[in-house]
């Protein structure tokens, strides 16, 4: 019972509610995946409780070890990974498949937070860290997994901007990134280029490269205000909507539960993200605060980009919707991150009980 008293319920309640909505939709559109997702969810809940009880401060000493482990895990993907539709993102361990690019997200957040909280404000150290950080990002990009690579970049820049570093460091990095941007196109796979083209003009090839985004927008729009009802979504049930259980699950969600369901889901995400920011604002440890900001930016980026691409606002990049899309690796990664946030909350309450409720 003492463990339950130390849990931040404003973290776990919206998270569990989002997950329940996700498995409900999954039961409707892909019942064969329901049991697996439920088992993944229960395991993730155990992981959350475990990390919520660990003192987050010990992670600083392990940050370099986490970095080396992340790089090793990604290299292992190329050696032992299973090719699926031209991508090598998963390692098959027989009982379960793991996606390293998901598992290492909390590890890379710790690595970035440890560096920026050390306040080594010299340009050489900054670019050395940036080079080290983007080595695993490059490996993720070569899998290829553009969506995860974007999320890594997003939370790293977010940690940089909230770390208190001098503006010249952020400006130096952004200038360097702008110089490299024209060359980025040449590193993209042909299908990734097609996705960007289809985003700019889906009608250019409605039965080819524009098919996915058109079907997704049809699914979102056909849900109306209250939705068609569970089990009545034609786009997913008739297989018009691709990847309806992962990348385009928000379109399936909106088709069956409508605008009201979508707004409820967004409200739950807002509650979760607001709580993470609240915990970050009252955490005395600079290292802990940057961990919280990093986790905030991961969840915010994935929610924003996934929903945006489902509505045709952003290009299709293969980013899953946190706690809703099917997949065990994503759930475990999120459980680790949210467990760390709960640990931050516990320490904030112990240090100053009046700062957070």
C-alpha positions in Angstrom: 0.0 0.0 0.0 2.9 2.3 0.6 3.9 2.0 -3.0 0.4 3.1 -4.1 0.7 6.1 -1.9 3.9 7.2 -3.6 2.4 7.0 -7.1 1.5 10.2 -8.9 -2.1 9.4 -9.8 -2.3 12.4 -12.1 0.2 10.5 -14.2 -1.2 7.1 -14.1 -5.0 7.8 -14.3 -5.0 9.6 -17.7 -2.4 7.2 -19.0 -4.5 4.1 -18.1 -7.6 5.8 -19.5 -5.9 6.5 -22.8 -4.7 2.9 -22.9 -8.2 1.6 -22.2 -9.6 3.7 -25.0 -6.9 2.3 -27.3 -7.5 -1.3 -26.5 -11.3 -0.7 -26.9 -10.7 0.6 -30.4 -8.3 -2.2 -31.1 -10.9 -4.8 -30.0 -13.2 -3.3 -32.5 -10.9 -3.0 -35.5 -8.4 -5.8 -34.9 -9.7 -8.2 -32.3 -6.9 -10.7 -33.0 -4.4 -8.2 -31.5 -6.5 -7.3 -28.4 -5.1 -10.0 -26.1 -1.5 -9.3 -27.0 -2.0 -5.6 -26.4 -3.7 -6.2 -23.1 -0.7 -8.4 -22.0 1.7 -5.7 -23.1 -0.3 -3.1 -21.2 -0.2 -5.1 -17.9 3.5 -5.7 -18.3 4.1 -2.0 -19.0 2.1 -1.2 -15.8 4.5 -3.3 -13.8 7.4 -1.5 -15.5 5.8 1.8 -14.5 5.5 0.8 -10.8 9.1 -0.4 -10.8 10.6 2.8 -12.3 8.4 5.0 -10.1 10.1 3.5 -7.1 13.7 4.0 -8.4 15.5 7.1 -7.4 16.0 8.9 -10.7 19.2 10.5 -9.4 21.2 7.3 -9.9 20.5 7.5 -13.7 23.0 10.4 -14.0 25.9 8.1 -13.1 24.7 5.6 -15.6 24.1 8.0 -18.5 27.3 7.1 -20.4 26.5 3.4 -19.9 23.0 4.0 -21.2 24.4 5.7 -24.3 26.8 2.9 -25.1 24.0 0.4 -24.6 21.7 2.3 -26.9 24.3 2.3 -29.7 25.0 -1.4 -29.2 21.3 -2.2 -29.2 20.9 -0.3 -32.5 23.9 -2.0 -34.1 22.4 -5.3 -33.0 19.3 -4.5 -34.9 21.3 -4.5 -38.2 22.9 -7.8 -37.3 19.9 -9.7 -35.9 17.0 -7.6 -37.0 14.0 -8.9 -38.9 13.2 -7.2 -42.3 9.6 -6.1 -42.5 8.4 -4.2 -45.6 12.0 -3.0 -46.4 12.8 -1.8 -42.9 14.9 -3.5 -40.2 13.5 -2.1 -37.0 12.7 -5.2 -34.8 14.8 -7.9 -33.2 12.9 -11.2 -32.8 13.6 -13.0 -29.5 11.2 -15.8 -30.3 8.6 -15.0 -27.6 8.6 -11.3 -28.3 9.8 -8.7 -30.8 11.5 -5.6 -29.6 12.0 -2.3 -31.4 15.3 -0.8 -30.1 14.5 2.7 -31.4 11.6 2.8 -29.0 13.3 1.2 -26.0 16.3 3.6 -26.1 14.2 6.8 -26.0 14.3 7.1 -22.2 18.0 6.1 -22.2 18.8 8.9 -24.7 16.8 11.4 -22.7 18.9 10.6 -19.6 22.1 11.0 -21.7 21.0 14.4 -23.0 19.7 15.6 -19.6 23.0 14.5 -17.9 25.1 16.6 -20.3 23.0 19.7 -20.4 22.5 19.8 -16.6 26.3 19.7 -16.1 26.5 23.2 -17.6 29.6 22.7 -19.6 29.0 25.8 -21.7 31.7 25.7 -24.3 31.2 25.2 -28.0 33.6 22.3 -28.4 31.9 20.2 -25.7 28.5 21.1 -27.1 29.3 19.9 -30.6 31.0 16.8 -29.2 27.9 15.9 -27.4 25.7 16.7 -30.4 27.9 14.4 -32.6 27.6 11.6 -30.0 23.8 12.1 -29.7 23.2 12.0 -33.4 25.2 8.8 -34.1 22.4 6.6 -32.8 19.9 9.0 -34.5 21.7 8.3 -37.8 21.5 4.5 -37.1 17.7 4.9 -36.5 17.4 6.9 -39.8 19.2 4.1 -41.7 16.8 1.4 -40.5 15.0 3.4 -42.0 12.8 4.9 -39.3 12.3 8.6 -40.1 9.5 9.0 -37.6 11.6 7.9 -34.6 14.6 10.0 -35.8 12.4 13.1 -35.9 11.2 12.4 -32.3 14.8 12.1 -31.1 15.7 15.4 -32.7 12.6 17.0 -31.3 13.3 16.1 -27.7 17.0 16.9 -27.9 16.3 20.4 -29.2 13.6 20.7 -26.5 16.0 19.8 -23.8 18.6 22.2 -25.2 16.1 25.1 -25.3 14.9 24.4 -21.7 18.3 23.8 -20.2 19.3 27.4 -19.7 22.1 27.2 -22.2 23.2 30.4 -23.8 21.2 31.2 -27.0 24.4 31.1 -29.1 24.5 27.3 -28.7 21.0 26.8 -30.0 21.6 29.3 -32.8 24.9 27.5 -33.7 23.1 24.2 -33.9 20.1 25.6 -35.9 22.5 27.2 -38.4 24.4 24.0 -38.8 21.2 22.1 -39.3 20.0 24.6 -41.9 23.3 24.2 -43.8 22.8 20.4 -43.9 19.1 20.5 -44.6 19.4 20.5 -48.5 21.5 17.4 -48.3 18.9 15.6 -46.1 16.7 14.9 -49.1 19.4 12.7 -50.6 19.5 10.4 -47.5 15.7 9.7 -47.7 14.4 6.5 -49.2 12.3 6.7 -52.3 9.1 5.9 -50.4 9.9 8.6 -47.8 10.3 11.2 -50.6 7.0 10.0 -52.1 5.3 10.6 -48.7 6.5 14.2 -48.7 5.3 14.7 -52.2 1.9 13.1 -51.4 1.6 15.5 -48.4 2.1 18.5 -50.6 -0.4 17.2 -53.2 -2.3 14.0 -52.3 -4.3 14.2 -55.5 -1.2 13.9 -57.6 -1.5 10.1 -57.4 -4.7 9.2 -55.4 -4.4 5.5 -56.0 -0.6 5.4 -55.4 1.5 7.7 -53.1 -1.5 9.8 -52.1 -3.7 6.8 -51.2 -2.8 6.5 -47.5 -3.4 10.2 -46.5 -6.6 10.4 -48.6 -8.1 7.3 -46.9 -7.0 8.6 -43.5 -8.8 11.9 -44.0 -11.9 10.2 -45.3 -11.9 8.0 -42.1 -11.5 11.1 -39.8 -14.2 13.1 -41.7 -16.7 10.2 -41.9 -16.9 9.9 -38.2 -18.8 13.2 -37.8 -19.5 14.5 -34.3 -20.5 11.3 -32.5 -18.8 8.7 -34.8 -20.2 5.6 -36.6 -20.0 3.5 -33.4 -17.8 0.7 -32.4 -17.4 -2.0 -35.0 -19.0 0.2 -37.7 -15.9 2.0 -39.1 -15.9 1.1 -42.8 -12.4 2.4 -43.6 -10.6 0.1 -41.2 -13.0 -2.9 -41.3 -13.0 -3.0 -45.1 -9.3 -2.5 -45.1 -9.3 0.7 -47.1 -7.2 2.3 -44.3 -3.6 1.1 -44.2 -1.9 0.4 -40.8 -5.2 1.1 -39.1 -3.9 -0.5 -35.8 -0.7 1.6 -35.6 0.2 4.7 -37.6 -3.5 5.4 -38.6 -5.2 4.3 -35.4 -6.4 7.9 -34.7 -8.3 7.8 -38.0 -9.9 4.5 -36.9 -10.6 6.1 -33.5 -12.2 9.2 -35.0 -14.3 7.2 -37.5 -15.9 5.1 -34.7 -16.0 7.6 -31.9 -16.2 10.9 -33.8 -15.2 14.4 -32.9 -16.4 13.9 -29.3 -14.2 10.9 -28.8 -11.2 12.7 -30.4 -11.6 15.7 -28.1 -11.8 13.4 -25.0 -8.6 11.7 -26.1 -6.9 15.1 -26.6 -8.1 16.3 -23.2 -6.5 13.2 -21.6 -3.2 13.9 -23.4 -3.4 17.5 -22.3 -4.0 16.4 -18.7 -1.0 14.1 -18.8 1.3 16.6 -20.5 0.3 19.4 -18.1 1.1 17.2 -15.2 4.5 16.5 -16.6 5.2 20.2 -17.0 3.9 20.9 -13.5 6.3 18.3 -12.1 9.2 19.7 -14.1 8.5 23.2 -12.8 8.7 22.2 -9.1 11.6 19.8 -9.4 14.7 21.2 -7.6 17.2 19.0 -9.5 18.2 20.5 -12.9 18.9 17.0 -14.1 15.5 15.8 -13.1 13.8 18.8 -14.6 15.4 18.2 -18.0 14.3 14.5 -17.9 10.8 15.7 -17.4 11.0 18.2 -20.2 12.5 15.5 -22.5 9.7 13.1 -21.8 7.2 15.9 -22.3 8.6 16.6 -25.8 8.6 12.9 -26.7 4.9 12.5 -25.9 3.9 15.9 -27.3 5.8 15.3 -30.6 4.3 11.9 -31.1 0.7 13.0 -30.4 1.1 16.1 -32.5 2.7 14.4 -35.5 0.5 11.3 -35.5 -2.7 13.2 -35.3 -1.5 15.7 -37.8 -0.5 13.1 -40.4 -3.9 11.3 -39.8 -5.6 14.6 -40.7 -3.3 15.5 -43.6 -1.6 18.3 -41.8 1.8 16.6 -41.6 3.6 14.2 -44.0 3.3 10.5 -43.1 6.3 9.5 -41.1 5.3 6.3 -39.3 5.0 7.7 -35.8 2.7 5.8 -33.4 0.1 7.4 -31.1 1.3 7.0 -27.5 -0.6 4.4 -25.4 -3.2 3.9 -28.2 -1.3 2.3 -31.2 -0.6 -1.4 -31.1 2.9 -2.4 -30.0 4.7 -3.6 -26.9 8.0 -1.8 -27.3 6.3 1.6 -27.4 4.3 0.8 -24.3 7.3 -0.4 -22.3 9.3 2.7 -23.4 6.4 5.0 -22.3 6.1 3.1 -19.0 9.7 3.7 -18.2 9.4 7.4 -19.0 6.2 7.9 -17.1 7.6 5.9 -14.2 10.6 8.3 -14.0 8.2 11.2 -14.0 6.3 9.7 -11.1 9.7 9.2 -9.3 10.4 12.9 -9.9 7.0 13.8 -8.5 7.6 11.6 -5.4 10.9 13.3 -4.7 9.4 16.8 -5.2 6.7 16.0 -2.6 9.3 14.7 -0.2 11.6 17.8 -0.6 8.7 20.3 -0.5 5.2 18.9 0.1 3.5 22.2 -0.6 4.9 22.6 -4.1 2.8 19.9 -5.8 -0.5 18.1 -5.2 
